[in-house]
Amino acid sequence: MTDKKQPTDQDLVIRGLRVAPAAKPEQDILQGIDLTVAKGEVHAIMGPNGSGKTTLAYALMGHPAYKITGGEVLWKGRDLLALSPDKRSRLGMFLAFQYPTAIPGLSVASFIRSALNAKLQGIDKNPDIDPTDSVRGGVSMRDFRNKMREKMAMLRMDEGFATRYVNEGFSGGEKKRLEMLQMAVLEPEMAILDETDSGLDIDALRIVAEGVNAMLNPELGVLLITHYQRLLNYIKPDYVHVLAQGRIVKSGRKDLALRLEEEGYGPILREAGLDVNVSDEALLVPKGPELDLGSDAEREPVEAAR
């Protein structure tokens, strides 16, 4: 598909990944995913409902609801699938959820500081580092507050946001901005963004996209899962992949996303030799928000088979 170089130990390398629900391990959702994401690259994953996009995101971060039935995933030269979710995070992986969970009673500042302290310990928890002690490798409270203020300003978030309970009473846009705030403070090296554009009006979409763009750098790889081509007008992908029926059926550059917006998934699925038993109209790519609706209130999640 591309002029891609040979993978290195600084790339996220996915080979033949097969994943099934833990409750039905005999029914693979992902049926052999091959993908390499290098630092400094943005890869967009698009696909119809039920194609396995969220399954891919959750499997990479070790969600217990999914079982790996085949393949391998390498990150920084390590077998990622052999690591617990917290160790994957300490190794520089990050997942922004499509539907973040509320945690009543836990403030945003405490939550993010705890996550930062855990990451600073490293994957092997160096005993010489105590993240709660600024003299022994930790971040002082003053430095943490300054960093939070800097990142909240970048995301256009009021400083009072830090004292609120995690996602409790948050609008859809606020939940997604909190995901981006966590990413900004934790500074991962590989970020998986699971439909970060879901449930946002156009203004919130722009703010979230601007936040992602502000974090892009040569040391950060991004796997961007989206329903909407429109998000890719704000976050420019290096590569676009179409996921359908559990495998990547087409890869290309930004022009592939534009073709999807114009033609929908139908023609590409047929070119890949897949059975398409619905109309092309049912396989059109949602355009996403276009107008300022006056609110970024969260839409009710519509659960679909992933």
N, C-alpha and C positions, 0 to 999 in steps of 0.2 A: 504493500500500500504506500510505503513512504521511503524516505532516505534514512531510516533509522539506523543508528550505530549499534554495535554489539552491546548487550547489557553489561553493566558493571555492578560491583557490590554496593553502589550507592543508588541503584535503581530498585523500584518495586517490580519484581518479576513474577508474573502469574503464569503457570504452565498447566494446562489440562485440568483446571479446577472444576470439580464436580461437587455440588452441594444439594442436600435434601433437607426437608424439615425433620427435626429430631423426632417428631411424633410419627413420621412416615418415612423412614430412612431408605425405603425401597423406591421412592418416587423422587428422582433428581429434578430439582428446579434448574440449576445450572448444569449444563451438559458438556463441559469442556471449554473453559475460558482460557484464552491465551492473550496476555496483555503485558506490556512493559511500560511503566511510567517513570521517567527520569526526573530528577530534581530540576527545577526551572521550567518544567513543562506543565501545561494545562490540557488534560484529556477530558472531553465531554462524552458522557454515556447517555444516549437517547434510546427510546424504545417504547412500544405500546404497553398498555397496562398488562400486568401479569407476565412480563418478559423476564423478570428476575433482577431488576436493577437494585432494589433495596436488599434483596437476598445477597447480592454481591457485596454491598457496603457492610452489612451485618456480619457476613462470613469473614471478611478481612479483619474485622475488629473482635471476632471471637464470641459473637452472640450465642448463648446456650440453646436458643431455639432452633439452631441450624447445625447440621452434621456434615463434616467434610467426608465425602465418599471416594474422592480420588484427586490426584494432582498435587501440586506443591506451590507454595508462595515463599519467595525469598525477599528479605529486606535487610539491607546492610550486611549481606552475607549470612544472615541467620535464617533458620527455618521458622518463619513467622507463625505457622500453624501449630508449632509446638509450644508457643508462649501463651500465657494467660492474658486476658484483655488488659490488665493493668500494666503488664510488662510490655505489651505492644505499644501502649501509650507512652511509657517511659522511654521507649526506643524511638520516639518521635512521630508516632502515628496519631491521627486525630480524626474523629468522626463528628460531623454536625448532623444532628437528627432532623428528620422531616417533621416529626411531632414531638418536640421536647417535653419532658415530664416536669411537673411542678413538685417542689420540695418545700412544703410549708415549714416555717420555723428556722430555715437556714438562709442566711443573707447571701446575696450575690458575692459580696467581698470575701466572706469567710469561705464560701464554696470554691471560688477561683484561687484563693491563697492556698487552700488545702491541696488543690490539684497541682499548683505550681510547686509546692513543697515536695509532693510525691514524685514529680518529674525530676526535680533536682537531685533526689537520692540516686537516680540512675537505675538501670535495669537490674544491676547486681547489688544495689543498696550498699554503696561504699560506707563502711563503718566510720571512716574519718570525716564524713560529711553529715552534718546535722542541719537540715534546711530550716529548722526553727531558731537556729543560732547564726546571726549574721557574721560572727567571727569564724565559724566553722563551715562556711560555704553557703549559708542561707541568705535570703533577701531581707534586709531590714524593713520594718513596718513603714518607715518613711519612703524608702525606695519603692516599696510595693504600692503605696498610695500614689506616688508620682507616676508610676507606670500605668496604674489604673486610670488616672486622670488623662494621661496622654492618649491612651487607647480609646477611652470613652469620647474624648473630643473628636478623634478621627472618625468615630462611628456616629457622631452627632447625638450622643446620649447624655442626658442630664446627670450630674454627679450624684444626685439623690437616688439614682438607679441602684447604686452599690449597696444601699441599706435595705432595699426591698427583698422579700423572700423569693427564692429562685422560681421563676415562671408563674408564681401565684398571682392570678388576676391579670396576667400579661396579655396584651393583644398579640395577634399573629406576628406582626412586624417586630414587636418588642422581643418575642421569643427568639426570632431569627437573629436579631441584633445581639442578643445575649450569647447565642452560639458563636457569632463572629467575635464578640469580646473575649470569650474563652480562647478562641484560636489566636487572637492578637496577643494575649498575655502569655500563653503557653509556647508560642512560636514553634509549632511543629515543623517537621521536615517533609511530611507526607500527609496531606489533608484530604479527607473524603467528605464531600458535601452532598448529602442525600436530599435532593429536591429542596434546596435552600430557598427557592423561589415560590414554593407552594404556599398558598394562602396570603399572598402579599398584593397590595395595590401597587400602582406604578411608582409612587413616591418611595414607598418602603423598599421596593425592588431596586431602585436606583441607589438608595443609601447602602443596602446590603452589598450590592455589586461594587460600589465605590470602596467599601471596606475591604472586600476581597482583593480588589486591584491594588489597594494601598499595601497589602501584605505580600503581594507577589514578589519573589526575588529568586536569584539563581540557586538558593539552598532549599527552596520549597517546591515540591511537586503537588499537583492538585488533580484529583479524580472528581469531576463535577457531574453529578447525576441530575438530569433535568427532564421535565416534560416539555418545556417551552423553548423553541428556538430563540424567542425574544431575549431571554437572559444572555444568550451568546452575542447579542448586540452590545452588551455592556461588559461582559467578561470574554475576551477574545481567546478561543481555544487554539491550541497548536494542532490538536487532532480531535476528530469526532468519530465515535464508534456507534453503530446501531446494534443493540442487543435485542434479540427476538427468539422466542422459544428456547431460551436457556443458553444461547451461544451468540458470539459476535459474528454477524453475517455481512457486515460492510464497515470499512474504515476509510477515512479520508481527512481532508482538511475542512476549513470553514464552509467551503462551497457545498459540502455534503449536507450540512445543517440547513443551508438555504434551499437545497433541492427538497429536503424533507418538508420544509415549510410550504413549498409550492405544490408538491405532488403527494405528500403523505407517505406512510410506510408501505402501502400496497405494492407499488412497482418494485421497490428494493427487495421486499420479501419474496416476490415472485422470481426476481432475478437470482435470488439465492436458492431457488428450488423448494421453498417452503410452501406448504398447503395454506392457502388463505381462504378461510371459510366465512369471511364477513366482507361487506362492501368496502370499497375504497373510502367512502365517506366516513365509515366507522374507524378508519385508520388514519384520519387526518391528524396532523400535529396541532395541539391546542396553541392558540396564539399567545395566550397569557394576558395579563392586564394591559390595557391601553390608555385608560382614562383615570384621572384622579377621582376616586369614588368618595373622597371626603373622610375615609377611615381605612385603617389597615386592620380592622377587626378580624380576628381569626375565623376562617371558614370552617364549617364542621368537616372533619376528616372523612373521606369516603374510603373505607377499607376495601382494597382490591387484593386479589391473590397475587403474590409477588413471585 
